[in-house]
Structures are given as structure tokens and as C-alpha cells.
Amino acid sequence: MKQLYATIRNGSVLLWRSGWNSPLCTAARDAQSAVVYGSELVVGFRNGSTTVFRIIGDGSNAVPVRTTR
């Protein structure tokens, strides 16, 4: 699988695959930071909480696993 990475545009987390010219999915909204670690996406939100998402299969979706406040 090609390298996945996340960007933030207007508070929305976009999940990308390197070499592609469009995002695979929008994983979260109202975000302040986002980092991909292997098959997990860690998102810090503006309200101070952090959620770990599991990236599903080809990167076309990410589901929340746990949230800390």
C-alpha cells in the first residue's frame, strides 16, 4: 500500500495517498491537527479532545476507535 498522509483544510481532515491528486476521504471535521501512524489516524480537535481512527483497507474510510478529553 502506498504511503497515506493527512492534511487539514478549513478544519476538515483529508486523507491522501501519495501520488494521487484527490483525497481518499474526509475523516473528521473541526480538527486542529492530524497525523497518520501506520494504519491509525490521530486527530486533535479544537475542543481539546483527541481521537484515534483506524484507517480501513485502502484508505477510503477511517472509523473512530477511542477518544480522550
C-alpha positions as CSV (number, residue, x, y, z in Angstrom):
1,M,0.0,0.0,0.0
2,K,1.3,3.5,-0.9
3,Q,2.0,6.0,1.9
4,L,-1.0,7.7,3.4
5,Y,-0.9,11.2,4.9
6,A,-3.4,13.7,6.3
7,T,-3.9,17.4,5.7
8,I,-6.3,19.9,7.2
9,R,-8.4,22.2,5.1
10,N,-10.9,24.6,6.8
11,G,-10.9,22.3,9.8
12,S,-11.6,19.1,7.8
13,V,-9.1,16.2,7.9
14,L,-8.4,14.9,4.4
15,L,-6.8,11.5,4.0
16,W,-4.5,11.2,0.9
17,R,-2.4,8.6,-0.8
18,S,1.0,9.7,-2.1
19,G,0.9,10.2,-5.9
20,W,-2.9,10.8,-6.0
21,N,-4.3,14.2,-6.9
22,S,-7.5,13.9,-4.8
23,P,-8.2,12.9,-1.2
24,L,-9.4,9.4,-0.4
25,C,-11.9,10.6,2.2
26,T,-12.7,13.3,4.7
27,A,-12.1,11.7,8.1
28,A,-13.1,14.4,10.6
29,R,-14.3,18.0,11.0
30,D,-13.4,20.8,13.4
31,A,-9.8,19.5,13.6
32,Q,-6.7,21.3,14.7
33,S,-4.1,18.6,13.9
34,A,-3.9,15.2,12.2
35,V,-1.1,12.6,11.9
36,V,-1.0,9.2,10.3
37,Y,0.8,6.4,12.2
38,G,0.7,3.2,10.1
39,S,-3.0,2.2,9.9
40,E,-4.1,4.8,12.5
41,L,-5.0,8.4,12.2
42,V,-4.7,10.6,15.3
43,V,-6.8,13.8,15.2
44,G,-6.6,16.7,17.7
45,F,-9.8,18.7,17.8
46,R,-10.4,22.4,18.6
47,N,-12.3,21.5,21.7
48,G,-9.2,19.8,23.2
49,S,-10.1,16.2,22.6
50,T,-8.0,13.7,20.6
51,T,-9.5,10.8,18.7
52,V,-7.7,7.8,17.2
53,F,-9.2,6.5,14.0
54,R,-8.4,3.1,12.4
55,I,-7.9,3.5,8.6
56,I,-9.9,0.9,6.8
57,G,-8.5,-1.1,3.9
58,D,-7.5,1.1,1.0
59,G,-7.8,4.3,3.0
60,S,-11.3,5.2,1.7
61,N,-12.6,5.4,5.3
62,A,-11.5,5.9,8.8
63,V,-13.5,4.8,11.9
64,P,-13.1,6.2,15.4
65,V,-11.5,3.8,17.9
66,R,-11.1,5.9,21.1
67,T,-11.3,9.5,22.2
68,T,-9.6,11.3,25.1
69,R,-10.7,14.6,26.5
